[in-house]
Amino acid sequence: MTTLTLPALANLAEIVGASSILTGLVFGWFQIRQYRAQQRDAVAINLAQTFYSRDLARAVTLLQSVPDGITLEELRARGDEYVEAAITVTTSFETMGLLIFKRIAPMDLVLDLAGGIVTTMSRKLARWQADVRTEQNQPSWGEWFEWLGDKASESKTSSEPAHIRYRSWTP
């Protein structure tokens, strides 16, 4: 029987140690991928729940009837419920815009969920938003909603709608 010398044992310990570190790195990499997938799923669920919000649905319903580029005064003339609806839409999509920019929510997911609504609401409220910024002396008011609206508009004008693009898709 062969006895292991001290240098052989030291080499064996180095191999075992290196293998342990490599195994830990590979395991950690898989865990991070799994965590990111779970985070993306959680964000998707939360975003979807936002679109099922009664307040947001009511706000979008009210604002669908206003003309593109409505002014602050024109919106106020329609009543407080219209102003409240504009604020609800702006703050809801403001949050989504920031989440996308911070890479917490994926852009493609948000645009697939609400790109058309964001584009339309952004177009309708652009002038109102500029007027609010001037009146409030707050140039950053609704900045992420405007940013998201611009991105959604770019995306929606450069691609076909899902109902056309995926017409032949089957589960």
C-alpha positions as CSV (number, residue, x, y, z in Angstrom):
1,M,0.0,0.0,0.0
2,T,1.3,3.4,-0.9
3,T,1.3,6.1,1.7
4,L,0.6,9.7,0.7
5,T,3.4,12.1,1.3
6,L,2.8,15.5,2.7
7,P,3.3,17.3,-0.7
8,A,0.8,14.8,-2.3
9,L,-1.7,15.5,0.4
10,A,-1.2,19.3,0.0
11,N,-1.8,19.0,-3.8
12,L,-4.9,16.9,-3.1
13,A,-6.2,19.5,-0.7
14,E,-5.6,22.2,-3.3
15,I,-7.6,20.3,-5.9
16,V,-10.5,19.7,-3.5
17,G,-10.4,23.3,-2.4
18,A,-10.4,24.6,-6.0
19,S,-13.2,22.1,-6.9
20,S,-15.3,23.4,-4.0
21,I,-14.8,27.0,-5.0
22,L,-15.7,26.2,-8.7
23,T,-18.8,24.3,-7.6
24,G,-19.8,27.2,-5.3
25,L,-19.4,29.7,-8.2
26,V,-21.4,27.5,-10.6
27,F,-24.1,27.0,-8.0
28,G,-24.2,30.8,-7.2
29,W,-24.5,31.6,-10.9
30,F,-27.5,29.3,-11.2
31,Q,-29.0,30.8,-8.0
32,I,-28.6,34.3,-9.4
33,R,-30.3,33.3,-12.7
34,Q,-33.1,31.7,-10.7
35,Y,-33.5,34.8,-8.5
36,R,-33.6,37.1,-11.6
37,A,-36.3,35.0,-13.2
38,Q,-38.4,35.1,-10.0
39,Q,-37.9,38.8,-9.7
40,R,-39.0,39.3,-13.3
41,D,-42.1,37.1,-12.7
42,A,-42.9,39.1,-9.6
43,V,-42.6,42.4,-11.5
44,A,-44.8,41.0,-14.3
45,I,-47.5,40.0,-11.8
46,N,-47.4,43.4,-10.0
47,L,-47.5,45.3,-13.4
48,A,-50.4,43.2,-14.5
49,Q,-52.3,43.9,-11.3
50,T,-51.7,47.6,-11.9
51,F,-53.6,47.3,-15.1
52,Y,-56.5,45.7,-13.3
53,S,-56.7,48.6,-11.0
54,R,-60.2,50.1,-11.0
55,D,-58.8,53.6,-10.6
56,L,-56.5,53.3,-13.6
57,A,-59.2,51.7,-15.7
58,R,-61.7,54.5,-14.8
59,A,-59.0,57.2,-15.5
60,V,-58.2,55.7,-18.9
61,T,-61.9,55.4,-19.8
62,L,-62.5,59.1,-18.9
63,L,-59.4,60.3,-20.8
64,Q,-60.1,58.4,-24.0
65,S,-62.7,61.0,-24.9
66,V,-60.4,64.0,-24.6
67,P,-58.6,65.3,-27.6
68,D,-54.9,64.9,-28.1
69,G,-52.9,67.7,-26.6
70,I,-55.6,68.9,-24.3
71,T,-54.5,71.9,-22.2
72,L,-54.6,72.3,-18.4
73,E,-57.5,74.8,-18.7
74,E,-59.5,72.6,-21.0
75,L,-59.1,69.6,-18.7
76,R,-60.0,71.6,-15.7
77,A,-63.1,72.8,-17.5
78,R,-64.3,69.2,-17.8
79,G,-64.3,68.8,-14.1
80,D,-62.2,67.5,-11.2
81,E,-62.7,63.9,-12.1
82,Y,-60.8,64.5,-15.4
83,V,-57.9,66.2,-13.6
84,E,-57.8,63.3,-11.1
85,A,-57.9,60.9,-14.0
86,A,-54.9,62.6,-15.6
87,I,-53.0,62.5,-12.4
88,T,-53.8,58.8,-11.9
89,V,-52.6,58.0,-15.4
90,T,-49.5,60.1,-15.1
91,T,-48.4,58.7,-11.7
92,S,-49.2,55.1,-12.7
93,F,-47.1,55.3,-15.8
94,E,-44.5,57.5,-14.1
95,T,-43.8,54.6,-11.8
96,M,-43.5,52.1,-14.6
97,G,-41.2,54.4,-16.6
98,L,-38.8,54.6,-13.6
99,L,-39.0,50.9,-12.9
100,I,-38.0,50.3,-16.6
101,F,-35.2,52.8,-16.5
102,K,-33.8,51.3,-13.2
103,R,-33.9,47.9,-15.0
104,I,-36.3,46.5,-12.4
105,A,-39.1,46.0,-14.9
106,P,-38.3,44.8,-18.5
107,M,-39.2,47.3,-21.2
108,D,-40.6,44.7,-23.5
109,L,-43.0,43.4,-20.8
110,V,-44.3,46.8,-20.0
111,L,-44.7,47.7,-23.7
112,D,-46.5,44.4,-24.4
113,L,-48.8,45.0,-21.4
114,A,-49.6,48.7,-22.0
115,G,-47.6,50.2,-24.8
116,G,-50.7,51.2,-26.8
117,I,-52.4,52.8,-23.8
118,V,-49.2,54.6,-22.8
119,T,-48.7,55.9,-26.3
120,T,-52.3,57.2,-26.5
121,M,-52.4,58.7,-23.0
122,S,-49.0,60.3,-23.4
123,R,-50.2,61.9,-26.7
124,K,-53.5,63.1,-25.1
125,L,-51.8,64.6,-22.0
126,A,-48.6,66.0,-23.4
127,R,-49.8,69.6,-23.5
128,W,-51.6,69.3,-20.1
129,Q,-48.4,68.0,-18.6
130,A,-46.3,70.9,-20.0
131,D,-48.9,73.3,-18.6
132,V,-48.7,71.7,-15.2
133,R,-44.9,71.9,-15.2
134,T,-45.1,75.6,-16.0
135,E,-47.8,76.3,-13.4
136,Q,-46.1,74.3,-10.7
137,N,-42.6,75.5,-11.7
138,Q,-41.6,71.9,-11.7
139,P,-39.9,70.8,-15.0
140,S,-39.5,67.2,-13.8
141,W,-43.2,66.7,-13.1
142,G,-44.2,63.5,-14.9
143,E,-40.8,63.1,-16.5
144,W,-40.8,59.3,-16.5
145,F,-44.3,59.2,-17.9
146,E,-43.2,61.4,-20.8
147,W,-40.0,59.2,-21.3
148,L,-42.1,56.0,-21.3
149,G,-44.6,57.6,-23.7
150,D,-41.8,58.5,-26.1
151,K,-40.3,55.0,-25.9
152,A,-43.8,53.4,-26.3
153,S,-44.5,55.6,-29.3
154,E,-41.2,54.6,-31.0
155,S,-41.9,50.9,-30.3
156,K,-45.5,51.0,-31.4
157,T,-44.8,52.8,-34.7
158,S,-42.0,50.5,-35.6
159,S,-43.7,47.1,-35.1
160,E,-47.0,45.5,-36.0
161,P,-49.6,45.0,-33.2
162,A,-49.5,41.6,-31.5
163,H,-52.8,40.6,-32.9
164,I,-51.3,40.9,-36.4
165,R,-47.7,39.9,-35.7
166,Y,-48.7,36.7,-33.8
167,R,-51.8,35.8,-35.8
168,S,-50.6,32.3,-36.7
169,W,-49.2,31.5,-33.2
170,T,-50.7,28.4,-31.6
171,P,-50.1,27.2,-28.0
